[in-house]
Amino acid sequence: MTEPDAPAALCAAGLGFRYRRRGAKALRDCEFTVPSGRITALVGRNGAGKSTLLHLAGGLLRPGAGELRVLGATPGTADARTRVALLTQDKPLYPRSTVADTLLMGEKLNSTWDRAAAERIVHEGGISLHSRAGELSPGRRTRVALALALGKRPELLLLDEPLADLDPVARGEIMAELMAEAAERGTSIVLSSHVLPELEETCDWVLMLRDGRAELSEDAEALRASHTVLTGPADQADVLATQHTIVQRRTVGRQLTALVRQRGPLRDGWHAAPPRLEDILIGYLRAEDQPEPAAAVGRTEVAA
């Protein structure tokens, strides 16, 4: 288990990064803290900066402004490389190498290598050690790449859309593997994914990016407890906005349905229902599509 005083898995202060070719800032004034020992859902729309953040944390990129720390260390340093594993979207493997040679390379490059764990992940996918990486299906290549990452026994595992090319059964198996890794070894996991229903059951921390900034960084259970779906008369929308933070709202005829962040007790006249984590995340992701003033009241401060 993670020690109470362990350094944060990720900590950003004024973090910024700009791609020269694209011109626009991928991250700007990004501030957040992700505690150690958590399975963190990294969510946001395309272009929000998720992959950029993971590449920075993995040491593949360097910040253009501010600071990012991983387990208290600077990404890309010898200390960080030993303790952090990153699995990117393209899952790079040498196509002509066999699976056995690929795992052997992992063993030679990592002093903390766990051969049994790496080979078990491969075998559970029905993959022969004699197969060449370039001849495997996308889903099986993902398994081999994940075996490399987990075989390293990292303290922090960074995963950029790792489940996109897996079938539902394989996704369930991999998510169970990640949950066991976190529970048994206290591994910190940051998982970028668009498959929100699966995050509901596995992730206990949420980091949401919007336009290169951190919109949310909070405990998942606390996030559920602080939000409510309210249904009531549409002509009371302005009054509701003075009492709570409206994340997203929808009006049909005379009825208003709103996802709100409570700032006090709920008053009579509204039907309240607890939201799922998926409902909350979708609410924040959709908030930017709403015309003013709904989008304006949907913004919240980042909670560390």
N, C-alpha and C positions, 0 to 999 in steps of 0.2 A: 504494500500500500504506500501511497505518496505521503511523505512527512508533511505535517501542517505548515512548517516554515519553508517548504521547498519553493524555489523560485518559480515564477509564472511560466507556463508553457510558452506563451507569446505575450509580448508587451510592446506596444507601439506608442511613440510620443512624437507628434508633429510629422508623422511619416509621409513622405511624398516621393513620387516616381513619375517620370515622363519618358515615353518612348520617342526617340528622335524622329523616326520616320513618320509616326502618326501625328506628332505635334501635340495632341491633347494629353492632359495629365491622367494617368491611370489611377494614381492615388494622390490625395492631397489632404494635408492637415489631419491625417488619420490617427486617432487616439483610442486605445482600448487595452484591456488586460484579459487574458484567458488563463484561468487557473490551471495548475498541473493536475494530472490524474483524471481529467474529464474527456468525454467523447464529445467533441464540438462540431456542430453543424455550421459550416460556412456557406451562407446563402446570399443570393443577390441576383439581379438580372444580368443577362449577357452584357459584358462591358463594364460591370460594376467594379472590377479590380480583383476578383477572387484568385484567378491564376497568377496574376502579378504578385499578390501578397504571398502566395505559397512559394513562388520562385524566389522571392526575397528571403523568406524564412529558410528555404533550403540552400541559400548561398549561391544560387545561379545568377542573381541580379544584385546590384548594390543600390541602396536608397539614394535618391537625388536630394532628399531633405529629411531632417529629423532622424529618428533612431528606431530600430527594431531589435529586440532581444529575444533569443530562444533559449529557454531554460537558464536564463541569466547570462548567456554567452552571445557573442557577436556571430551572426550567421556566416558560414564560409570559413571560419577559423578551424584549426585542428580539433579543438575541444568540441565545437558544435558538430563537425562532420562525424565524429565518433558517436555522438548521442542522438543524431537526427537522421531520419530516413524520409526521402521524398519520392513519391510515385506520381509522375506527371501524366497528362492525358495521353500522350503519344506512346507511353510505356516502352521506352527504347530498349531493344534487345538486339544482339548480333544475330542476324537471320541465318547465317551458316553454322552457328554454334549449336550443339545439341543441348538439351535441357540439363543433362549431367554436367557438361562443361560450363554452362551458365552458372549453375549452383556452385561448382568448384571455384569459379572466379569470385563469387561472393564470399566463399570461405577464405580465399587467399587475401582478399582486400579488407576483411573485417576481423579484428581480434576477438570480438564477442559472438562470432558466428555460431548458430545453432543448427547443425546439419539435420537433425531429426525433425525439427519443426518445419524447416524449408521443404524437405522431401515429403513430409506428411501432407502439406498443402498441395503439392504437385500430384501426389498419388490419389488424393481425394477427388481430384478433377479428372481421374482416369487418363492421365498424361504419362506417356512412356518417357523415361529418362533418355532414351536413344533418339527421340524425335528432335528434328531441327526446329529452332524457334521460328524461322521464316515460313515453315509449313503448317504451323498451328493456326487454328481459328482465332479470331479476335478475342473471344472469351477465354480460350486456353492461354493465349499470350498474357492476358491480364492475370491469370492465376500464377503463371511463372514469375511475372514481374512482382506480384504481391509476395510470393515466396521469397524473392530476393530482399524485399523490404523488411518483412517480418523476421527472416532468418538472421538479419543483422542484430536483432533484439534491441531496437532503438528505445530511447526514453520518450522521444517525440516522433510520431508517425504522421506525415503530411500526405494526404491523398486528394488528388485533383480529378474529380469525376471518375472514380475507379470502377464504378458499377455500370457504366453506360452501355457496355457491349456484353453484359452477362444476361442470361435468361433468368426468369424469376426464381427458379430453384437455386441456381448458383448464387444469385444475389443474396438470398436468405442464408445460404451457407457461409458466405464471406462475411456478412454482417454478424453472424453468430461468432465467427472466428475473431472478429475485431472486438466484440463485447467481452469475450473470454480473455483476450489479450489485456484489455483494460482492467478487468476485474482481478485477474490472477497476478499480473505483473505491475499494475499501476501505470501502464503506458498511457501517455497523453496522446490523443488522436484528434486531428483536425481534418474533417471530411467535407469536401466541397461536393455538393450534389444538387440536382434539380428534382430528385425523386423524394418529394416531401413526405409522403406517407411512411416511408421506411425510416426517415429521420425521427419521426414521432416516437418509435419504439426503442431507438438505440441511443440517441443523443441526449445528454443532460446539460449542455450549454449551447447557446446560440450566439453566433457572431454574424451579423447582417451588414453587408456593404451596400451603399447607395451612392452612385456617382463618385466613387473613389473615397468616400468617407464612411466611418463606422456609424451605422444607424442604431444598432443594438449590440450589446455584449452583456448577456445576462444568463442566469440560471434558468433552465427550461421550465422547471416547476414553478418558480417564482413568476415567470412570464405568464404562465397559464392562470395563476391565481390573481394576477393584477388586471386581467382583461375579461371583459364580459360582452356578450352579444345581447343588445337591447332591441326590443321591438315596441313601437308605440306610435302616437300621433305625429305626423310629419310636421305639423305647425309648432311643435315643441323642439325642433332641431336647434334653434338658436339658444334656447334655455339650456338644453343638454350640453351644448358646447361650452357654456360658462361653468358647468359643474364637473365635466370630465374631458379628457382628451379624446376626440373622435379620430380614430385611425382611418376608418373607411365607412362610408354610408351609402345606402341605396334606398331610393324612394319609389314606391309603387302606389299610385293613387294618393290616398291620404295616410298611408302607413310608411313609417320609417324603420329600417333595420340598420343598426349601427354597431360596429365593433369599436368598443371604447376601452381606454385605459382609465381605470377608476382613480379619482382624486378625492374620494370621500364616500359616504354611504349612498346607496341607491334610493331614490325617492319613489313614492307610489305612482302608479300609472304606467309603469314600464314592465314588460315581461322580460325577465333576465334568464339567460342560458349560458352555461360554461362553454367556452370554445375549445376546440382541439388546438394543439400546437400548429398543425397545418393551417387551420383557419387564421391564426394570428399571423403567421408568416406570409400567407397569401394576401392578407389584409394590408400589411405594410408594403408588400411588393406592388400591389395594385394602387396604393394611395397616390402615387405620382401621376397616375392617369386621370385622376379626378380634377375637374375644374376648380378654380378658387371659389369659395374659401375652403372647400373640404380638404384639398391637398395641403393647405397651409396648416390647418389644425391637426393634420395627421402626423406631423413631425414631432419627434420626441428627442429628449436629450439622451446621450449615450450614458449607459450605466456601467461602471467598471466593477 
